[in-house]
Amino acid sequence: MDECRMRAVELVKNLSLADATRCDHRVVFLAEELKACGLILNAVLLEMRATALVANTKKVASHQILQYQSNMSVIEPSLQGKLVLITGCTGGIGQATARAFARHGCSIAVHHSSQKSKAKADVLVSELMSLAPGVRAAPFEADLSSYENARTLHAHVVKGLGHPDILFSNHGVTGPVIGPEGDIGKVSAEVFEEIWRTNTGTAYLLAQLCVPYMESKKWGRIIFTSSVAAGNGGILGPQYASSKSALHGLVHWLSLRYSKDGITANAIAPALIEDTAMMSNPSDAVRSKIPIGRLGKPDEIASIVLLLATNGYMTNKVIVADGGWTIGGF
Ligand SMILES: NC(=O)c1ccc[n+]([C@@H]2O[C@H](COP(=O)([O-])OP(=O)(O)OC[C@H]3O[C@@H](n4cnc5c(N)ncnc54)[C@H](OP(=O)(O)O)[C@@H]3O)[C@@H](O)[C@H]2O)c1
């Protein structure tokens, strides 16, 4: 009996978490054996210890799961169900980004500039809705050289799909291409102002219209498409370069003002992206500027935009994606 008791004490003491978690035949068998030896108390202790061990493991595990989930929601919040307004959505970068967001379950307000691109917008809308369950998409036309059109665009999107959680302000026009050696006299102040209004002014207005809802939700993303031209002058003209660099000041102000409200503001500054109307046929001289030895792909810009949408700690940044053309950081 003593030997049996000593064995029972050892069993209770040494019951491992693995044994308890398995809660298998071995624990049941040991408890039965103890009872058979008249060691009822030890049998009960054994069962209690098994239950306590398992319960504690479950508690620790569920705590760890909760902690993991909350960490992940900070690092990579689910974009499922978010509404993204993408301006210039019919262009190369816009389309690639719309597909990337839709694959993550986002709904997309597909902006295009005119009737000429309506068919393209309609085809994209059908494709986006097939990419993931629950994705909604609709086309919205607006020539964004006008503030009034920008207001109407925002109102139509809100009415048709709801308030955007993410604004990807990506539309852009070049104006006259005079190149880095061009004559400044060829770009009138009126043209300069028109390009600025289209690339910067309406981008600002859309951000202004989207912010109140984002602020109310304590979550929002504002992402502008700038250009490497904002940092190095580029290959198009002064109107284009300065309209893009103006977006950087906007990124800085928005970030400082609204990051505490869960709204991040960033810009992506690409260079020489193929499959876009803007860079349809670059010369060899232009291509030779790219150390990587090729033009960028719209998907390579889309992946950065997705990063800026998912990451809640990255704000106030201009991410340069230019195949190594510049040394970056401006
Ligand atoms: N491609 C490059 O190498 C490159 C380099 C640096 C920066 N970017 C910037 O990337 C952004 C996206 O351009 P992308 O490369 O995808 O070129 P893209 O294929 O030429 O697309 C341009 C987009 O802007 C829209 N757009 C043109 N005029 C507009 C207007 N008046 N109002 C509103 N929207 C207008 C176009 O709409 P429609 O299709 O309806 O005309 C189209 O969706 C632009 O901001 C551009 O400045 C491009």
The ligand as a Gaussian input file, in Angstrom:
#p B3LYP/6-31G(d) Opt

LIG

0 1
 N        3.498000      56.196000     -65.987000
 C        4.549000      56.738000     -65.396000
 O        5.695000      56.482000     -65.768000
 C        4.347000      57.649000     -64.214000
 C        5.500000      58.140000     -63.565000
 C        5.326000      58.970000     -62.473000
 C        4.063000      59.308000     -62.040000
 N        2.971000      58.833000     -62.717000
 C        1.654000      59.216000     -62.204000
 O        0.866000      58.065000     -62.062000
 C       -0.498000      58.429000     -62.060000
 C       -1.290000      57.417000     -62.858000
 O       -0.938000      57.529000     -64.213000
 P       -0.579000      56.258000     -65.096000
 O        0.880000      56.104000     -65.048000
 O       -1.414000      55.113000     -64.760000
 O       -0.886000      56.847000     -66.536000
 P       -2.169000      56.713000     -67.450000
 O       -2.305000      55.324000     -67.916000
 O       -1.945000      57.784000     -68.453000
 O       -3.404000      57.091000     -66.506000
 C       -3.772000      58.413000     -66.243000
 C       -5.104000      58.420000     -65.504000
 O       -5.449000      59.777000     -65.188000
 C       -6.756000      60.048000     -65.690000
 N       -6.923000      61.415000     -66.179000
 C       -6.359000      61.994000     -67.253000
 N       -6.814000      63.254000     -67.391000
 C       -7.694000      63.473000     -66.394000
 C       -8.522000      64.553000     -66.009000
 N       -8.533000      65.704000     -66.678000
 N       -9.306000      64.403000     -64.938000
 C       -9.312000      63.253000     -64.247000
 N       -8.564000      62.192000     -64.552000
 C       -7.753000      62.297000     -65.621000
 C       -6.945000      59.082000     -66.853000
 O       -8.352000      58.864000     -67.022000
 P       -8.957000      58.390000     -68.454000
 O       -8.440000      57.011000     -68.695000
 O      -10.390000      58.425000     -68.224000
 O       -8.469000      59.390000     -69.444000
 C       -6.231000      57.854000     -66.351000
 O       -7.089000      57.088000     -65.563000
 C       -0.559000      59.863000     -62.580000
 O       -0.789000      60.738000     -61.500000
 C        0.830000      60.101000     -63.114000
 O        1.199000      61.454000     -63.057000
 C        3.099000      58.015000     -63.781000

